[in-house]
Amino acid sequence: MQMSTIPNEFSKYFNNLTATHPICDALGTTLNEGSNLFIYTEPVEATMCVTIIPYGGAPPEPDNYKYETGVQVRLKANSRKRAIETMQAIIHDLHGNGSVCASTNGKVMANQSSPIIFEIQEGGERIITIANFRVKHIKLA
């Protein structure tokens, strides 16, 4: 499996959330790739967005049937409250969720139970929070 497939799975999942979903409700809008949802990096001018960033996971198990991929979800928001509430909603929704990566037989597990405040920009006008996830896979024969 290539690393790029997992970020694409996350992107599809976020793209399909309805306006009433807790993540969209906390963010104040639905997520749309290229507008407020990005893979790898977001444009500098983006002010309210979610970015999906893959990173290397643990090595495969010796039997070569179990492996994991790492994904960081980064949120840029316009207030500390919105950043923390939205990232907390993302953590709650993704942790243990098998439907996010169903086509890759993966199950998403959060590495922490609350958001990490990563950076404060523009005198507090932009808050960046992050959460790290592991996607655990089992190869089906």
Backbone bond lengths (Angstrom), bond angles and torsions (degrees), N, CA, C in turn:
res aa  C-N    CA-C-N  psi(-1)  N-CA   C-N-CA  omega(-1)  CA-C   N-CA-C  phi
1 M - - - 1.442 - - 1.516 109.13 -
2 Q 1.300 117.48 136.24 1.449 121.86 178.31 1.519 109.74 -85.56
3 M 1.337 114.90 149.14 1.459 120.20 -179.92 1.527 112.14 -57.40
4 S 1.330 118.14 -35.12 1.465 120.07 -173.79 1.522 113.07 -67.67
5 T 1.317 119.25 -18.53 1.456 119.53 -178.16 1.535 111.72 -69.59
6 I 1.315 118.48 -35.60 1.460 120.23 -178.79 1.532 111.43 -67.37
7 P 1.339 120.22 -47.37 1.468 118.00 175.27 1.526 112.59 -58.24
8 N 1.333 116.82 -36.31 1.466 119.28 177.68 1.524 111.37 -65.21
9 E 1.339 117.48 -37.60 1.465 121.03 176.57 1.532 110.62 -63.62
10 F 1.328 116.65 -43.85 1.465 120.48 177.04 1.526 110.19 -60.72
11 S 1.328 116.24 -45.27 1.462 120.99 -179.44 1.529 111.13 -59.92
12 K 1.336 116.93 -46.26 1.476 120.05 177.57 1.518 110.74 -58.76
13 Y 1.338 116.86 -43.02 1.456 120.93 -179.50 1.535 110.60 -60.96
14 F 1.336 116.89 -50.67 1.470 120.66 -179.85 1.528 111.56 -63.22
15 N 1.336 117.19 -39.81 1.465 121.52 179.58 1.520 112.37 -60.43
16 N 1.326 117.28 -31.00 1.463 121.53 -175.42 1.530 114.16 -89.72
17 L 1.326 118.00 1.29 1.465 119.71 179.96 1.525 110.41 -72.50
18 T 1.319 115.46 139.84 1.463 119.88 179.06 1.521 110.53 -80.53
19 A 1.309 116.52 163.87 1.465 121.78 -179.01 1.521 112.33 -61.30
20 T 1.337 117.73 -24.68 1.468 120.68 -178.98 1.531 112.86 -90.67
21 H 1.328 117.47 -3.68 1.467 120.44 177.86 1.534 108.73 -63.42
22 P 1.340 119.12 143.84 1.470 121.17 -177.03 1.529 114.99 -54.39
23 I 1.335 118.57 -34.40 1.471 120.44 178.54 1.520 109.98 -67.46
24 C 1.323 117.32 -48.20 1.466 121.04 179.85 1.521 111.15 -66.64
25 D 1.331 115.95 -37.96 1.466 120.37 178.41 1.532 110.27 -62.67
26 A 1.326 117.46 -44.27 1.467 120.96 179.47 1.521 111.34 -66.50
27 L 1.331 116.86 -36.53 1.458 121.57 -179.88 1.527 111.81 -77.41
28 G 1.320 115.96 -25.72 1.458 120.35 179.87 1.513 113.77 91.30
29 T 1.333 117.68 6.53 1.456 121.24 -179.64 1.528 109.46 -166.42
30 T 1.326 116.22 163.98 1.466 119.63 174.27 1.532 109.24 -77.76
31 L 1.322 115.85 162.85 1.464 121.38 -179.40 1.521 110.22 -100.29
32 N 1.330 116.24 132.85 1.456 121.99 -179.53 1.520 109.12 -135.53
33 E 1.338 115.67 123.39 1.460 120.32 -178.17 1.528 110.83 -58.30
34 G 1.313 114.92 133.46 1.461 121.60 -179.25 1.510 113.85 89.86
35 S 1.330 116.83 -14.14 1.468 121.59 179.48 1.526 110.50 -108.17
36 N 1.325 115.82 -60.66 1.469 120.90 178.02 1.536 111.57 -135.46
37 L 1.326 115.81 14.47 1.464 123.02 176.95 1.527 107.85 -134.69
38 F 1.339 116.12 123.64 1.459 120.45 -174.57 1.526 110.40 -133.81
39 I 1.335 115.25 156.36 1.455 121.94 173.88 1.525 107.26 -113.40
40 Y 1.308 116.86 133.23 1.472 126.68 177.75 1.527 113.26 80.22
41 T 1.325 119.27 -55.31 1.467 121.15 -178.54 1.520 109.57 -155.69
42 E 1.329 115.72 150.67 1.456 119.22 177.43 1.523 109.05 -107.20
43 P 1.330 117.58 156.84 1.460 119.44 176.61 1.532 110.41 -66.66
44 V 1.312 116.39 151.81 1.466 121.90 -178.37 1.524 111.13 -57.13
45 E 1.325 116.83 -37.97 1.466 120.29 -175.90 1.539 114.04 -75.47
46 A 1.322 118.13 -9.25 1.471 120.53 178.45 1.520 109.69 -64.06
47 T 1.336 116.29 130.29 1.467 120.16 -176.51 1.524 113.39 -110.65
48 M 1.302 118.61 -31.32 1.466 123.54 178.01 1.521 106.12 -132.87
49 C 1.336 116.73 102.14 1.453 117.51 -175.19 1.522 111.87 -156.50
50 V 1.338 114.13 162.48 1.454 123.58 173.99 1.519 106.90 -116.61
51 T 1.339 116.19 133.42 1.458 121.23 178.18 1.526 108.71 -124.82
52 I 1.316 115.78 134.86 1.458 123.16 -178.48 1.530 107.67 -105.63
53 I 1.332 116.45 120.65 1.456 121.34 -175.10 1.533 109.31 -124.60
54 P 1.346 118.46 115.22 1.467 119.87 178.58 1.526 110.87 -78.65
55 Y 1.314 116.08 151.62 1.462 121.39 171.62 1.522 108.14 -147.38
56 G 1.311 116.36 162.05 1.465 120.85 -176.20 1.514 112.44 -62.33
57 G 1.299 116.46 140.34 1.456 121.98 176.90 1.520 110.22 -98.77
58 A 1.299 115.79 -166.69 1.467 121.92 177.73 1.525 109.49 -68.42
59 P 1.342 117.70 160.49 1.469 119.15 176.52 1.525 110.67 -66.29
60 P 1.334 117.37 155.39 1.460 119.99 177.85 1.525 110.71 -60.90
61 E 1.315 115.86 152.42 1.465 120.55 174.74 1.527 108.85 -64.39
62 P 1.322 118.00 155.19 1.472 120.57 -178.88 1.529 113.99 -56.58
63 D 1.334 117.42 -30.14 1.471 119.08 -179.97 1.530 112.51 -76.47
64 N 1.346 116.58 -6.94 1.464 123.87 177.67 1.532 113.31 64.60
65 Y 1.326 118.04 16.85 1.454 120.82 178.21 1.524 112.84 -107.58
66 K 1.334 117.03 -12.50 1.464 120.58 179.43 1.516 108.57 -125.63
67 Y 1.336 116.35 133.28 1.452 121.05 177.86 1.524 108.55 -154.19
68 E 1.326 116.16 169.34 1.462 119.03 179.27 1.519 110.79 -142.27
69 T 1.316 114.60 154.04 1.445 124.01 179.75 1.527 107.80 -120.84
70 G 1.317 117.23 146.61 1.456 121.14 177.11 1.516 111.47 -102.43
71 V 1.328 116.14 141.53 1.460 122.08 177.35 1.522 108.24 -140.04
72 Q 1.320 115.03 132.94 1.455 119.76 173.30 1.524 107.52 -107.93
73 V 1.325 115.91 132.93 1.452 121.26 173.70 1.521 106.02 -105.74
74 R 1.305 115.05 123.77 1.467 122.49 -177.16 1.521 107.47 -114.98
75 L 1.316 116.56 133.26 1.456 122.02 -179.22 1.513 109.60 -122.81
76 K 1.319 116.05 128.35 1.460 121.44 173.02 1.522 106.59 -109.53
77 A 1.324 116.92 124.53 1.466 121.08 -177.79 1.530 109.91 -134.94
78 N 1.333 115.13 169.81 1.460 120.39 -174.96 1.522 113.87 -96.17
79 S 1.299 118.36 5.20 1.465 120.51 174.68 1.520 109.12 -155.53
80 R 1.312 116.05 152.26 1.467 121.36 179.08 1.529 110.42 -60.26
81 K 1.319 116.73 -43.47 1.470 121.32 -179.13 1.532 110.88 -60.76
82 R 1.328 116.28 -48.62 1.466 120.05 -178.79 1.527 110.43 -65.30
83 A 1.328 117.84 -40.04 1.470 121.18 -179.85 1.523 110.92 -62.19
84 I 1.317 116.50 -46.09 1.471 119.92 -177.57 1.524 111.00 -71.00
85 E 1.335 117.53 -44.63 1.471 120.22 -179.86 1.528 111.93 -62.66
86 T 1.330 116.52 -42.46 1.464 119.44 -178.71 1.521 111.00 -68.12
87 M 1.344 117.18 -45.11 1.465 119.11 179.64 1.523 110.89 -65.45
88 Q 1.330 117.25 -35.50 1.468 118.92 176.63 1.528 110.02 -64.14
89 A 1.333 117.00 -39.59 1.466 120.45 176.99 1.529 110.71 -63.38
90 I 1.333 117.13 -38.79 1.468 120.99 177.83 1.526 110.22 -63.75
91 I 1.329 117.46 -45.88 1.469 120.92 179.34 1.523 110.46 -60.18
92 H 1.335 116.58 -47.64 1.474 119.88 -179.33 1.524 111.57 -61.58
93 D 1.325 116.58 -39.52 1.456 120.06 -176.09 1.532 112.39 -74.18
94 L 1.323 116.88 -40.69 1.458 119.47 -174.24 1.519 114.07 -82.52
95 H 1.332 118.71 -31.96 1.464 121.19 -175.49 1.528 111.28 -62.12
96 G 1.321 115.36 121.94 1.457 120.85 178.85 1.514 113.92 78.55
97 N 1.326 117.18 4.02 1.453 121.45 -174.66 1.527 110.08 -85.50
98 G 1.299 116.82 113.69 1.462 121.79 178.83 1.508 113.36 -84.40
99 S 1.333 117.95 -15.75 1.465 119.49 -177.10 1.522 112.48 -78.43
100 V 1.343 118.61 -19.20 1.462 120.98 -179.71 1.519 110.31 -61.27
101 C 1.321 117.39 -43.94 1.466 122.73 -177.54 1.518 111.26 -119.88
102 A 1.314 116.80 38.69 1.463 121.07 -175.88 1.527 112.07 -59.16
103 S 1.331 117.61 -37.81 1.462 119.34 -177.29 1.524 112.55 -71.02
104 T 1.345 117.35 -13.61 1.469 120.45 177.97 1.525 111.33 -109.88
105 N 1.332 117.48 10.08 1.463 122.95 -177.69 1.528 111.85 56.09
106 G 1.332 115.41 38.37 1.454 120.04 -178.37 1.518 112.08 -110.65
107 K 1.326 114.87 151.33 1.456 121.49 176.11 1.529 107.93 -122.78
108 V 1.323 116.44 130.02 1.460 122.05 -174.99 1.528 110.05 -88.08
109 M 1.335 115.27 131.85 1.465 121.80 177.21 1.527 108.57 -127.58
110 A 1.325 117.06 130.73 1.468 121.26 177.91 1.522 109.63 -76.53
111 N 1.335 116.57 142.17 1.462 121.32 176.78 1.520 112.13 -84.28
112 Q 1.315 117.70 -18.98 1.462 121.20 176.24 1.526 108.22 -143.14
113 S 1.321 116.19 159.05 1.462 119.82 -174.46 1.519 113.62 -98.01
114 S 1.312 118.11 -0.66 1.454 120.26 175.78 1.526 108.88 -143.83
115 P 1.336 117.59 158.76 1.460 121.30 -176.49 1.527 112.55 -65.77
116 I 1.312 115.17 151.01 1.456 122.22 172.28 1.525 107.04 -101.97
117 I 1.320 117.54 124.42 1.466 119.76 174.02 1.520 106.02 -79.12
118 F 1.310 115.80 114.64 1.453 122.52 -171.95 1.528 112.55 -92.81
119 E 1.321 115.94 -44.04 1.457 119.07 -174.37 1.529 109.63 -158.00
120 I 1.313 114.87 145.82 1.466 121.57 173.32 1.522 106.17 -117.55
121 Q 1.339 116.66 124.98 1.454 121.75 -175.65 1.518 111.34 -116.67
122 E 1.315 114.53 161.90 1.465 122.56 173.01 1.511 112.28 49.49
123 G 1.322 116.83 49.04 1.459 121.05 176.63 1.519 113.84 62.76
124 G 1.315 117.51 29.43 1.458 121.22 177.87 1.510 114.26 96.31
125 E 1.328 118.17 0.92 1.466 120.88 179.90 1.518 112.87 -77.59
126 R 1.319 118.15 -21.43 1.453 122.96 177.51 1.520 108.45 -128.99
127 I 1.307 115.73 126.19 1.460 122.14 178.64 1.523 107.35 -116.27
128 I 1.326 116.75 131.34 1.460 121.04 177.76 1.525 108.32 -111.69
129 T 1.313 115.70 123.82 1.460 121.55 174.76 1.523 107.67 -117.45
130 I 1.336 114.83 154.53 1.461 119.71 178.16 1.521 110.27 -135.33
131 A 1.315 114.43 158.09 1.458 122.57 170.75 1.524 106.28 -144.38
132 N 1.308 115.52 139.92 1.460 121.49 -179.57 1.527 109.94 -107.44
133 F 1.318 114.56 140.45 1.464 121.03 -177.30 1.521 110.18 -130.94
134 R 1.328 115.41 151.48 1.458 123.18 170.62 1.517 107.18 -112.23
135 V 1.309 116.07 135.90 1.454 120.35 173.28 1.515 106.16 -107.77
136 K 1.327 115.71 112.62 1.461 121.25 -178.57 1.535 108.07 -91.66
137 H 1.321 114.65 130.23 1.466 121.74 -177.26 1.513 110.61 -118.73
138 I 1.300 115.39 148.09 1.463 121.92 169.52 1.516 106.16 -128.53
139 K 1.324 117.24 121.23 1.465 121.18 177.97 1.525 108.48 -69.42
140 L 1.305 115.75 133.55 1.453 120.64 175.78 1.517 108.15 -96.68
141 A 1.318 116.19 132.86 1.483 120.00 -178.20 1.497 110.96 -74.43
